[in-house]
Amino acid sequence: MDKLTKEQRHRCMSAIKGRNTKPELLVRKFLFSRGFRYRLNHSRLPGHPDLVLRKYRTVIFVNGCFWHGHEGCKYYVPPKTNVEFWRNKIERNKLRDKKEQSTLASMGWHCITIWECQLKPKVREQTLEALVYTLCHIYLEDRRIKLYKPVEEDIQIVAETMPKYSK
């Protein structure tokens, strides 16, 4: 049973923001302090990713565990009231996330998802350092020189002799 009235619950849920959330601000401040530059909610990319790092061909989604249905997470607890509505809403969010990430991957973008529970104080530093490591790895792998395999056939070149000019 919900402790709040229907109107109070509506007011609380409608006040939840979709942009500039605390977990997103944590990631943004950390990346900026490490010298990474990014764009916010790029409108031309599917899903309007939270952070877009063009230099790294990488997009970062900072997902809330409840809103995106983080399975196995202690912070994802399905509501006890209006169960059918919330189950459908969260499933639609999960399907939309998968579709957007597959579209971005087919466009050549690397997709990174950071969950809200990974930014809790106990594991925050580890998560953010792993993010920096991943971004550096992506950058180096994308710019690695691809060696060409030598041609197997023996190609013989016939050189012409230089014509002799008379004085």
Accessible surface in RSA format (square Angstrom, percent):
REM  Atomic radii and reference values for relative SASA: ProtOr
REM  Chains: A
REM  Algorithm: Lee & Richards
REM  Probe-radius: 1.40
REM  Slices: 20
REM RES _ NUM      All-atoms   Total-Side   Main-Chain    Non-polar    All polar
REM                ABS   REL    ABS   REL    ABS   REL    ABS   REL    ABS   REL
RES MET A   1   211.82 109.7 150.35  99.5  61.47 146.4 125.78 106.9  86.04 114.0
RES ASP A   2    44.52  31.2  27.57  27.4  16.96  40.1  20.33  47.9  24.19  24.1
RES LYS A   3   203.45  99.3 164.85 101.1  38.60  91.9 116.66 105.0  86.79  92.4
RES LEU A   4    63.55  35.4  53.33  38.2  10.22  25.7  54.51  38.3   9.05  24.3
RES THR A   5    75.71  53.9  67.26  68.2   8.45  20.1  72.29  97.1   3.43   5.2
RES LYS A   6   176.00  85.9 162.29  99.6  13.70  32.6 111.55 100.4  64.45  68.6
RES GLU A   7   122.38  70.3 115.39  87.3   7.00  16.7  64.70 125.2  57.68  47.1
RES GLN A   8    70.66  39.5  70.60  51.6   0.06   0.1  10.28  21.9  60.38  45.8
RES ARG A   9    90.30  37.9  90.30  46.0   0.00   0.0  37.13  50.7  53.17  32.2
RES HIS A  10   129.78  70.9 124.04  86.2   5.74  14.7  82.50  85.0  47.27  55.0
RES ARG A  11   155.07  65.1 152.55  77.8   2.52   6.0  69.25  94.6  85.82  52.0
RES CYS A  12    62.68  47.4  50.66  56.5  12.02  28.2  18.63  47.2  44.05  47.5
RES MET A  13    48.69  25.2  40.85  27.0   7.85  18.7  28.80  24.5  19.89  26.4
RES SER A  14    76.98  65.1  40.47  54.0  36.52  84.1  37.99  80.9  38.99  54.6
RES ALA A  15    76.47  70.3  46.73  72.1  29.74  67.7  58.50  82.4  17.97  47.6
RES ILE A  16    89.61  51.0  63.52  47.3  26.09  62.9  69.11  49.8  20.50  55.6
RES LYS A  17   129.40  63.1 111.20  68.2  18.20  43.3  81.37  73.2  48.03  51.2
RES GLY A  18    68.35  84.3   0.00   N/A  68.35  84.3  38.05 104.4  30.30  67.9
RES ARG A  19   134.48  56.5 129.88  66.2   4.60  11.0  40.57  55.4  93.91  56.9
RES ASN A  20    70.81  48.8  70.61  68.2   0.19   0.5  12.97  31.2  57.83  55.9
RES THR A  21    38.55  27.4  36.68  37.2   1.87   4.5  33.45  44.9   5.10   7.7
RES LYS A  22   171.16  83.5 165.84 101.8   5.32  12.7 109.65  98.7  61.51  65.5
RES PRO A  23    26.72  19.5  26.61  24.3   0.11   0.4  26.72  22.1   0.00   0.0
RES GLU A  24     3.17   1.8   3.17   2.4   0.00   0.0   0.22   0.4   2.95   2.4
RES LEU A  25    61.02  34.0  61.02  43.7   0.00   0.0  61.02  42.9   0.00   0.0
RES LEU A  26    57.95  32.3  54.73  39.2   3.22   8.1  55.32  38.9   2.63   7.1
RES VAL A  27     0.00   0.0   0.00   0.0   0.00   0.0   0.00   0.0   0.00   0.0
RES ARG A  28    36.61  15.4  36.61  18.7   0.00   0.0   3.07   4.2  33.53  20.3
RES LYS A  29   150.61  73.5 141.80  87.0   8.81  21.0  89.46  80.5  61.15  65.1
RES PHE A  30    26.96  13.5  22.12  13.7   4.84  12.6  26.94  16.3   0.02   0.1
RES LEU A  31     0.00   0.0   0.00   0.0   0.00   0.0   0.00   0.0   0.00   0.0
RES PHE A  32   109.94  55.0 106.22  65.8   3.73   9.7 106.22  64.4   3.73  10.7
RES SER A  33    88.29  74.6  47.56  63.5  40.73  93.8  49.25 104.9  39.04  54.7
RES ARG A  34   110.40  46.4  81.10  41.3  29.30  69.8  29.60  40.5  80.80  49.0
RES GLY A  35    49.08  60.5   0.00   N/A  49.08  60.5  25.79  70.8  23.28  52.1
RES PHE A  36    12.82   6.4  11.27   7.0   1.55   4.0  12.82   7.8   0.00   0.0
RES ARG A  37   136.45  57.3 122.25  62.3  14.20  33.8  68.22  93.2  68.23  41.4
RES TYR A  38    41.06  19.2  23.65  13.5  17.41  45.3  15.66  11.8  25.40  31.3
RES ARG A  39   155.78  65.4 154.02  78.5   1.76   4.2  41.79  57.1 113.98  69.1
RES LEU A  40    74.58  41.5  53.88  38.5  20.70  52.0  53.88  37.8  20.70  55.7
RES ASN A  41    25.66  17.7  15.50  15.0  10.15  24.4   3.94   9.5  21.71  21.0
RES HIS A  42    52.70  28.8  47.67  33.1   5.03  12.9  27.13  28.0  25.57  29.8
RES SER A  43    86.05  72.7  66.15  88.3  19.90  45.8  37.32  79.5  48.73  68.3
RES ARG A  44   211.92  89.0 181.69  92.6  30.23  72.0  60.33  82.4 151.60  91.9
RES LEU A  45    15.10   8.4  12.04   8.6   3.06   7.7  12.86   9.0   2.23   6.0
RES PRO A  46    39.78  29.0  26.86  24.5  12.92  47.0  39.19  32.4   0.59   3.7
RES GLY A  47    27.83  34.3   0.00   N/A  27.83  34.3   4.54  12.5  23.29  52.2
RES HIS A  48    86.82  47.4  81.28  56.5   5.54  14.2  49.55  51.1  37.26  43.4
RES PRO A  49     0.00   0.0   0.00   0.0   0.00   0.0   0.00   0.0   0.00   0.0
RES ASP A  50    18.78  13.2  18.76  18.7   0.02   0.0   0.08   0.2  18.70  18.6
RES LEU A  51     0.00   0.0   0.00   0.0   0.00   0.0   0.00   0.0   0.00   0.0
RES VAL A  52     1.39   0.9   0.72   0.7   0.67   1.6   0.72   0.6   0.67   1.8
RES LEU A  53     0.33   0.2   0.09   0.1   0.23   0.6   0.33   0.2   0.00   0.0
RES ARG A  54   171.64  72.1 159.03  81.1  12.61  30.0  35.88  49.0 135.77  82.3
RES LYS A  55   121.36  59.2 107.70  66.1  13.67  32.5  67.98  61.2  53.39  56.9
RES TYR A  56    26.73  12.5  26.73  15.2   0.00   0.0   5.23   3.9  21.50  26.5
RES ARG A  57    93.25  39.2  93.25  47.5   0.00   0.0  37.32  51.0  55.93  33.9
RES THR A  58     0.00   0.0   0.00   0.0   0.00   0.0   0.00   0.0   0.00   0.0
RES VAL A  59     0.00   0.0   0.00   0.0   0.00   0.0   0.00   0.0   0.00   0.0
RES ILE A  60     0.00   0.0   0.00   0.0   0.00   0.0   0.00   0.0   0.00   0.0
RES PHE A  61    20.61  10.3  20.61  12.8   0.00   0.0  20.61  12.5   0.00   0.0
RES VAL A  62    17.96  11.8   1.53   1.4  16.43  39.6   1.53   1.3  16.43  44.6
RES ASN A  63     9.94   6.9   9.00   8.7   0.94   2.3   0.81   1.9   9.14   8.8
RES GLY A  64    19.29  23.8   0.00   N/A  19.29  23.8  11.78  32.3   7.51  16.8
RES CYS A  65     0.40   0.3   0.40   0.4   0.00   0.0   0.37   0.9   0.03   0.0
RES PHE A  66    42.22  21.1  41.47  25.7   0.76   2.0  41.47  25.1   0.76   2.2
RES TRP A  67    67.16  27.0  67.16  32.5   0.00   0.0  56.56  30.2  10.60  17.2
RES HIS A  68    33.67  18.4  31.11  21.6   2.56   6.5  11.53  11.9  22.15  25.8
RES GLY A  69     3.01   3.7   0.00   N/A   3.01   3.7   0.00   0.0   3.01   6.7
RES HIS A  70    38.75  21.2  37.72  26.2   1.03   2.6  19.69  20.3  19.06  22.2
RES GLU A  71   116.26  66.7  97.87  74.0  18.40  43.8  55.39 107.1  60.88  49.7
RES GLY A  72    89.61 110.5   0.00   N/A  89.61 110.5  46.13 126.6  43.48  97.4
RES CYS A  73    17.45  13.2   2.31   2.6  15.14  35.6   7.56  19.1   9.89  10.7
RES LYS A  74   163.19  79.6 134.57  82.6  28.62  68.1  91.28  82.2  71.91  76.6
RES TYR A  75    91.76  42.8  72.81  41.4  18.96  49.3  57.70  43.4  34.06  42.0
RES TYR A  76    40.64  19.0  30.66  17.4   9.98  26.0  14.00  10.5  26.64  32.8
RES VAL A  77    86.77  57.1  77.97  70.6   8.80  21.2  78.57  68.3   8.20  22.2
RES PRO A  78    72.26  52.7  69.28  63.2   2.98  10.8  69.28  57.2   2.98  18.5
RES PRO A  79    34.70  25.3  20.35  18.6  14.35  52.2  30.99  25.6   3.71  23.1
RES LYS A  80   158.77  77.5 132.84  81.5  25.93  61.7 108.27  97.5  50.50  53.8
RES THR A  81    63.09  44.9  58.62  59.4   4.48  10.7  43.20  58.0  19.89  30.1
RES ASN A  82    98.96  68.2  76.20  73.6  22.76  54.8  27.48  66.1  71.48  69.1
RES VAL A  83    66.53  43.8  61.82  56.0   4.71  11.3  62.18  54.0   4.35  11.8
RES GLU A  84    98.04  56.3  95.12  72.0   2.91   6.9  57.50 111.2  40.54  33.1
RES PHE A  85    94.18  47.1  87.25  54.0   6.93  18.0  92.82  56.3   1.37   3.9
RES TRP A  86    33.12  13.3  33.12  16.0   0.00   0.0  20.91  11.1  12.21  19.8
RES ARG A  87   127.69  53.6 120.77  61.6   6.91  16.5  59.97  82.0  67.71  41.0
RES ASN A  88    65.04  44.9  63.14  61.0   1.90   4.6  11.64  28.0  53.40  51.6
RES LYS A  89    57.88  28.2  57.76  35.4   0.12   0.3  15.80  14.2  42.08  44.8
RES ILE A  90     3.50   2.0   3.50   2.6   0.00   0.0   3.50   2.5   0.00   0.0
RES GLU A  91    80.13  46.0  80.13  60.6   0.00   0.0  31.63  61.2  48.50  39.6
RES ARG A  92   134.90  56.6 131.27  66.9   3.64   8.7  69.07  94.4  65.83  39.9
RES ASN A  93    13.50   9.3  13.50  13.0   0.00   0.0   0.00   0.0  13.50  13.1
RES LYS A  94    40.59  19.8  38.03  23.3   2.56   6.1  28.50  25.7  12.09  12.9
RES LEU A  95   117.47  65.4 113.35  81.1   4.12  10.3 113.84  79.9   3.63   9.8
RES ARG A  96   111.53  46.8 106.14  54.1   5.39  12.8  53.65  73.3  57.88  35.1
RES ASP A  97    24.99  17.5  23.51  23.4   1.47   3.5  14.46  34.0  10.53  10.5
RES LYS A  98   148.88  72.6 140.20  86.0   8.68  20.7  90.87  81.8  58.00  61.8
RES LYS A  99   148.92  72.7 142.80  87.6   6.12  14.6  92.16  83.0  56.76  60.5
RES GLU A 100    28.94  16.6  28.31  21.4   0.62   1.5  10.35  20.0  18.58  15.2
RES GLN A 101    48.61  27.2  46.80  34.2   1.81   4.3  11.04  23.5  37.57  28.5
RES SER A 102    67.94  57.4  56.30  75.1  11.64  26.8  48.02 102.3  19.92  27.9
RES THR A 103    51.41  36.6  47.25  47.9   4.16   9.9  36.31  48.8  15.10  22.8
RES LEU A 104     0.00   0.0   0.00   0.0   0.00   0.0   0.00   0.0   0.00   0.0
RES ALA A 105    60.69  55.8  43.98  67.9  16.71  38.0  44.62  62.8  16.07  42.6
RES SER A 106    96.83  81.8  52.99  70.7  43.84 101.0  52.27 111.3  44.56  62.4
RES MET A 107    88.02  45.6  65.14  43.1  22.89  54.5  69.23  58.9  18.79  24.9
RES GLY A 108    42.16  52.0   0.00   N/A  42.16  52.0  32.15  88.2  10.01  22.4
RES TRP A 109    25.40  10.2  18.53   9.0   6.87  16.1  15.44   8.2   9.96  16.2
RES HIS A 110    65.82  36.0  61.28  42.6   4.54  11.6  43.11  44.4  22.71  26.4
RES CYS A 111    41.92  31.7   9.46  10.5  32.46  76.3   9.21  23.3  32.71  35.3
RES ILE A 112    27.33  15.6  23.97  17.9   3.36   8.1  27.33  19.7   0.00   0.0
RES THR A 113    42.00  29.9  21.05  21.3  20.95  49.9  16.10  21.6  25.90  39.2
RES ILE A 114     5.24   3.0   5.24   3.9   0.00   0.0   5.24   3.8   0.00   0.0
RES TRP A 115    48.28  19.4  48.28  23.4   0.00   0.0  32.22  17.2  16.06  26.1
RES GLU A 116    56.36  32.4  54.99  41.6   1.37   3.3   6.75  13.1  49.61  40.5
RES CYS A 117    24.72  18.7  18.53  20.7   6.19  14.6   5.78  14.6  18.95  20.4
RES GLN A 118    67.18  37.6  66.20  48.4   0.98   2.3  15.42  32.8  51.76  39.3
RES LEU A 119     5.83   3.2   2.20   1.6   3.64   9.1   2.48   1.7   3.35   9.0
RES LYS A 120    67.64  33.0  67.24  41.3   0.39   0.9  29.23  26.3  38.40  40.9
RES PRO A 121   104.54  76.2  82.83  75.5  21.71  78.9  84.10  69.4  20.45 127.1
RES LYS A 122   201.26  98.2 162.84  99.9  38.41  91.5 114.57 103.1  86.68  92.3
RES VAL A 123    60.31  39.7  59.58  53.9   0.73   1.8  60.31  52.4   0.00   0.0
RES ARG A 124    71.96  30.2  71.96  36.7   0.01   0.0  16.09  22.0  55.87  33.9
RES GLU A 125   105.67  60.7 104.10  78.8   1.57   3.7  60.65 117.3  45.02  36.8
RES GLN A 126   131.93  73.8 121.05  88.5  10.88  25.9  45.63  97.1  86.30  65.5
RES THR A 127    24.13  17.2  18.02  18.3   6.11  14.6  14.76  19.8   9.37  14.2
RES LEU A 128     6.06   3.4   6.06   4.3   0.00   0.0   6.06   4.3   0.00   0.0
RES GLU A 129    65.52  37.6  61.35  46.4   4.17   9.9  37.10  71.8  28.42  23.2
RES ALA A 130    54.58  50.2  47.19  72.8   7.40  16.8  53.66  75.6   0.93   2.5
RES LEU A 131     7.50   4.2   2.97   2.1   4.53  11.4   7.00   4.9   0.49   1.3
RES VAL A 132    21.60  14.2  21.60  19.6   0.00   0.0  21.60  18.8   0.00   0.0
RES TYR A 133   158.93  74.2 154.02  87.6   4.91  12.8 117.44  88.3  41.49  51.1
RES THR A 134    51.33  36.5  49.63  50.3   1.69   4.0  30.61  41.1  20.71  31.3
RES LEU A 135     0.00   0.0   0.00   0.0   0.00   0.0   0.00   0.0   0.00   0.0
RES CYS A 136    56.15  42.5  54.38  60.6   1.78   4.2  21.13  53.5  35.02  37.8
RES HIS A 137    93.04  50.9  89.67  62.3   3.37   8.6  57.44  59.2  35.60  41.4
RES ILE A 138    17.53  10.0  15.75  11.7   1.78   4.3  17.53  12.6   0.00   0.0
RES TYR A 139    66.51  31.0  66.48  37.8   0.02   0.1  34.84  26.2  31.66  39.0
RES LEU A 140   120.49  67.1 114.62  82.0   5.87  14.8 115.03  80.8   5.46  14.7
RES GLU A 141    63.31  36.3  58.23  44.1   5.08  12.1  22.47  43.5  40.84  33.3
RES ASP A 142    62.16  43.5  35.20  35.0  26.96  63.8  16.91  39.8  45.26  45.1
RES ARG A 143   112.94  47.4  89.82  45.8  23.11  55.0  49.71  67.9  63.23  38.3
RES ARG A 144   145.14  60.9 130.31  66.4  14.83  35.3  43.93  60.0 101.21  61.3
RES ILE A 145   142.95  81.3 126.52  94.3  16.43  39.6 131.77  94.9  11.18  30.3
RES LYS A 146   135.52  66.1 122.72  75.3  12.80  30.5 111.02  99.9  24.50  26.1
RES LEU A 147   161.58  90.0 134.00  95.9  27.59  69.3 135.05  94.8  26.53  71.4
RES TYR A 148   205.09  95.7 180.45 102.7  24.64  64.1 136.21 102.4  68.88  84.9
RES LYS A 149   189.27  92.3 167.11 102.5  22.16  52.8 111.82 100.6  77.46  82.5
RES PRO A 150   114.13  83.2  97.86  89.2  16.27  59.1 109.13  90.1   5.00  31.1
RES VAL A 151   111.37  73.3  85.02  77.0  26.35  63.5  90.84  78.9  20.54  55.7
RES GLU A 152   165.65  95.1 134.63 101.9  31.02  73.9  64.08 123.9 101.57  82.9
RES GLU A 153   131.67  75.6 114.86  86.9  16.81  40.0  44.91  86.9  86.76  70.8
RES ASP A 154   137.71  96.5 106.56 106.1  31.15  73.7  30.76  72.4 106.95 106.7
RES ILE A 155   125.11  71.2  95.83  71.4  29.28  70.6  98.56  71.0  26.56  72.1
RES GLN A 156   160.56  89.8 132.98  97.2  27.59  65.7  43.93  93.5 116.63  88.5
RES ILE A 157   154.95  88.2 121.93  90.8  33.02  79.6 124.81  89.9  30.14  81.8
RES VAL A 158   135.68  89.3 110.05  99.6  25.63  61.8 113.42  98.5  22.26  60.4
RES ALA A 159    88.24  81.1  60.23  92.9  28.01  63.7  65.56  92.3  22.68  60.1
RES GLU A 160   161.53  92.7 131.96  99.8  29.57  70.4  52.33 101.2 109.20  89.2
RES THR A 161   126.72  90.1 105.68 107.1  21.04  50.1  82.59 110.9  44.13  66.7
RES MET A 162   159.64  82.7 146.17  96.7  13.47  32.1 112.09  95.3  47.55  63.0
RES PRO A 163    88.94  64.8  71.08  64.8  17.87  64.9  82.14  67.8   6.80  42.3
RES LYS A 164   200.62  97.9 165.72 101.7  34.90  83.1 113.51 102.2  87.11  92.8
RES TYR A 165   188.97  88.2 158.69  90.3  30.28  78.8 125.69  94.5  63.28  78.0
RES SER A 166   114.35  96.6  78.73 105.1  35.62  82.1  51.41 109.5  62.95  88.2
RES LYS A 167   250.44 122.2 175.03 107.4  75.41 179.5 147.00 132.3 103.44 110.2
END  Absolute sums over single chains surface
CHAIN  1 A    13300.2      11191.6       2108.6       7694.7       5605.5
END  Absolute sums over all chains
TOTAL         13300.2      11191.6       2108.6       7694.7       5605.5
